[in-house]
Amino acid sequence: MVGLRKANAYSKRKVTPFTRVSRKRQKSFIKVVPPQKIVKFEMGKSSLVNDGKLPYELRVVSTEKIQVRHNALESCRQYVNKKLDSELGGQYLFKVVPYPHHIQRENKMLTGAGADRMQTGMQLAFGKSVGKAAILKPGKVLFIFRLPSEKSVQFTRKLIKQINPKLPGAIRTSLEVFKGK
């Protein structure tokens, strides 16, 4: 089985998703929506935020237009959640913010002898759905962390540097401290 194609095969210069316009109504729609790979969008203990025990909020923000695949978000989520749980013992809140709505399509091409007689090339090349992605504009949040201490903030920043190669485009972090309660 062939693996995933490179991300630049799907990246668009425009931020809006492409939809097909056809005279035949049936050909204007995507037939199958791929299943969601992100299992959870919120991990940790959200009750600690209300109690005021997690005063530090760290946000991972995109600095350019990016298209993030759902399998990239899920792999980052699994890695970060595993490391935070082993280090902080469940005393944190971790949220994956973007929901992948954009359906990625691929016009699969045949290879080998006689393939030219079996396919149409770029004629009617709408493609079949192969995955989902979230299209983010600059300044949109990817992940939110609520943490108990300054030491945990430093640990989480190291984790963010480790997951940075899994994410497309440039990201930055912003820290906010909530006092009170």
C-alpha positions in Angstrom: 0.0 0.0 0.0 1.3 3.5 -0.9 1.7 5.9 2.0 0.7 9.5 2.3 1.8 12.0 -0.4 3.9 15.0 0.6 2.0 17.9 2.0 2.9 20.2 -0.9 0.8 18.0 -3.1 -2.2 19.3 -1.2 -1.2 22.8 -0.2 -3.1 25.6 -1.7 -2.2 29.2 -2.3 -5.7 30.3 -1.5 -7.1 29.7 1.9 -10.6 28.8 0.7 -11.3 25.2 -0.2 -12.0 24.2 -3.8 -15.4 22.8 -4.7 -16.3 21.4 -8.1 -18.9 23.0 -10.2 -20.6 20.8 -12.7 -23.7 20.9 -14.9 -24.6 17.4 -13.5 -25.6 17.9 -9.9 -24.3 14.5 -8.7 -20.7 15.3 -9.8 -20.5 18.5 -7.7 -20.2 16.7 -4.4 -17.6 14.6 -2.6 -19.1 11.2 -2.1 -17.3 10.0 1.0 -16.0 11.9 4.0 -12.9 10.2 5.6 -13.2 9.3 9.3 -11.8 11.7 11.9 -8.3 10.6 13.1 -8.3 12.9 16.1 -9.7 10.9 19.0 -9.9 13.6 21.7 -9.7 17.3 21.6 -9.4 18.0 25.3 -7.1 16.1 27.7 -6.2 16.5 31.4 -8.4 17.8 34.1 -10.6 20.8 33.2 -11.9 21.0 36.8 -8.5 22.3 37.9 -8.9 25.4 35.7 -12.1 26.4 37.5 -10.4 25.9 40.9 -7.5 28.2 39.9 -4.8 25.6 40.2 -3.6 26.0 36.6 -2.7 29.7 36.4 -0.4 29.5 33.3 -1.8 29.3 29.8 0.5 28.6 26.9 -0.8 28.9 23.4 0.7 27.6 20.2 -0.2 30.0 17.4 0.4 29.8 13.6 2.3 32.8 12.1 1.3 32.1 8.4 -1.4 30.4 6.3 -1.1 26.7 6.9 -3.1 23.6 6.1 -2.6 21.0 8.9 -3.6 17.4 8.3 -5.6 15.5 10.9 -3.0 12.8 11.2 -0.4 15.4 12.0 -2.6 16.9 14.7 -3.2 13.5 16.1 0.4 12.5 16.2 1.3 15.7 18.0 -1.6 15.2 20.4 -0.5 11.7 21.3 3.1 12.6 21.8 2.4 15.7 23.9 -0.3 14.0 26.0 1.9 11.1 26.8 4.9 13.2 27.9 2.7 15.7 29.9 0.9 12.8 31.7 4.2 11.2 32.7 5.8 14.4 33.8 2.9 16.2 35.5 0.7 13.3 36.6 -2.6 14.6 35.1 -2.2 18.1 36.6 -2.7 20.0 33.3 -5.2 20.8 30.6 -4.4 20.3 26.9 -6.7 21.3 24.0 -6.4 20.7 20.3 -8.2 23.8 18.9 -8.7 23.4 15.1 -11.2 21.0 13.8 -10.3 19.5 10.4 -13.2 20.2 7.9 -11.4 20.5 4.6 -11.4 17.2 2.7 -8.3 16.5 0.7 -8.6 14.7 -2.6 -6.3 12.8 -4.8 -6.6 11.9 -8.5 -4.8 8.6 -8.4 -2.8 7.8 -11.5 -2.0 4.3 -12.7 1.5 3.2 -13.6 2.8 0.3 -15.7 2.1 -1.1 -19.1 -1.3 -0.3 -20.6 -2.1 2.4 -18.0 -2.6 5.0 -20.6 -5.6 3.2 -22.0 -7.3 2.9 -18.5 -7.3 6.4 -17.2 -8.5 9.9 -18.3 -5.5 12.0 -17.1 -6.5 15.5 -16.0 -9.9 15.3 -17.7 -12.6 15.2 -14.8 -9.8 15.1 -12.2 -11.8 15.9 -9.1 -10.2 13.0 -7.2 -11.3 10.8 -4.4 -11.1 11.8 -0.7 -8.0 10.7 1.1 -7.9 12.8 4.3 -9.0 15.9 6.1 -7.2 19.1 7.0 -7.7 22.3 9.0 -7.0 25.5 7.1 -5.6 28.1 9.4 -4.9 31.8 8.9 -2.1 33.7 10.6 -2.7 34.2 14.3 -5.0 31.2 14.8 -4.4 28.9 17.8 -3.3 25.3 17.3 -3.0 24.1 20.9 -3.8 25.5 24.3 -2.0 24.3 27.5 -3.1 25.2 31.1 -0.2 24.4 33.5 0.4 24.6 37.2 4.0 26.0 37.5 6.8 27.8 35.7 8.8 24.6 35.6 6.0 22.9 33.7 5.8 25.8 31.2 9.5 25.3 30.4 9.0 21.5 30.0 6.0 22.2 27.6 8.1 24.6 25.5 10.6 21.9 25.0 7.8 19.5 23.9 6.6 22.2 21.4 10.1 22.4 19.9 10.1 18.6 19.5 6.7 18.5 17.7 7.5 21.5 15.5 8.8 19.3 12.6 5.5 17.5 12.5 3.6 20.7 11.8 3.6 22.7 8.6 4.7 26.4 8.6 6.0 28.5 11.3 4.5 28.6 14.9 5.1 30.7 18.0 4.1 30.4 21.6 2.4 33.0 23.9 2.2 32.8 27.6 -0.5 34.3 29.8 -0.7 34.1 33.6 -4.0 34.2 35.4 -3.9 35.4 39.0 -6.8 35.2 41.5 -9.1 32.7 43.1 
